[in-house]
């Protein structure tokens, strides 16, 4: 009985480690993107997308408004009453 319980525990432990490793490997591109965005030297404030010739001879452009970036909040040490 102890042998069966030990084997079941070992199988469950290996399966949980495999699921955690698989989750991290699937999320790694997004994690790298967020880290690169947080530690980039300069923040791009304005972006412009050119669609090329859609109708007519002039290329049409559209402005993309980026969401504002979180401002760095200075920590205040306050004691709640």
Secondary structure in CASP SS format (residue, H / E / C, confidence):
PFRMAT SS
TARGET T0000
AUTHOR 0000-0000-0000
METHOD secondary structure of the structure
MODEL  1
X C 1.00
X H 1.00
X H 1.00
X H 1.00
X H 1.00
X H 1.00
X H 1.00
X H 1.00
X H 1.00
X H 1.00
X H 1.00
X H 1.00
X H 1.00
X H 1.00
X H 1.00
X H 1.00
X H 1.00
X H 1.00
X H 1.00
X H 1.00
X H 1.00
X H 1.00
X H 1.00
X H 1.00
X H 1.00
X H 1.00
X H 1.00
X H 1.00
X H 1.00
X H 1.00
X H 1.00
X H 1.00
X H 1.00
X H 1.00
X H 1.00
X H 1.00
X H 1.00
X H 1.00
X C 1.00
X C 1.00
X C 1.00
X C 1.00
X C 1.00
X C 1.00
X C 1.00
X E 1.00
X E 1.00
X E 1.00
X E 1.00
X E 1.00
X E 1.00
X E 1.00
X C 1.00
X C 1.00
X C 1.00
X C 1.00
X C 1.00
X C 1.00
X C 1.00
X E 1.00
X E 1.00
X E 1.00
X E 1.00
X E 1.00
X E 1.00
X C 1.00
X C 1.00
X C 1.00
X C 1.00
X C 1.00
X C 1.00
X C 1.00
X C 1.00
X C 1.00
X C 1.00
X C 1.00
X C 1.00
X C 1.00
X C 1.00
X C 1.00
X C 1.00
END
